[in-house]
Amino acid sequence: MERLFLLVDGQKMASVIHPETENSSKSPEGDLWVFGYGSLMWRPGFDYLEKVAARLIGEHRALCVYSFDHRGTPERPGLVLGLDRGGACRGIAYRVAASLRGDTIAYLRSREQTTNVYREVTRSVWLDNEPRERVSALTYVADRGHVQYAGRLPLAEQLRIVQQGHGRSGNNRDYVLSTVKAIEAEGFRDDPLHQLALMLHDAHPKQAEAPVA
């Protein structure tokens, strides 16, 4: 089987090229790992036993999904994060007790799959712990064939959409700023997202950041 080696933060990491694993709930029973890279970093919404900084190789975090629900509407879409092809992504891996596996997957589907713009998959993620353990984690990848897939938008267009977006979970601006804050709390940066956050602050210099419910 072909192996792809990537250099991430000075470390050589291998990722096996294999077909993606869909329908994660069918994997062997046991504790469930969930990889969060967006709002799950600051509002997981489920009980967990362990929270570990982690990285995923082969896909990157991107504002590549039009939001018709949580942060926008079909008439005035917002823009939310998805995992998209290529690169790597740093985020958080949550370990969930086996007894809560079914309930947690059901919750995540009700939250992430309201319009089926994501594909539910399992991916190998590397935990930022001493043994650099690799685990299989459930996560959500943007479906490039879905009408809500935005692709790679210019930064100015991202700003315009985020400024207009408001859905049942709140306004799009708070979503972006809360994610940037969670990334900073983990001790790293996401340059495109940080650049957008600076533009949002510049566009509303006197507006205080709204608290996240």
Protein Blocks (a to p, Z undefined) as FASTA:
>chain_A
ZZddddeehiacddddddddehkllpccdddddddfblmmmonopacfbdcddddehiac
ddfbccfklnocfklccddddddeehjdddddddddfklmmmmmmmmmmmmmmnopaccd
ddddddfbfkopacddddddddfkbmklnbjadfklmmmmmmmgccfkbcfklmmmmmmm
mmmmnopacfklmmmmmmmmmmmmmbccdddZZ
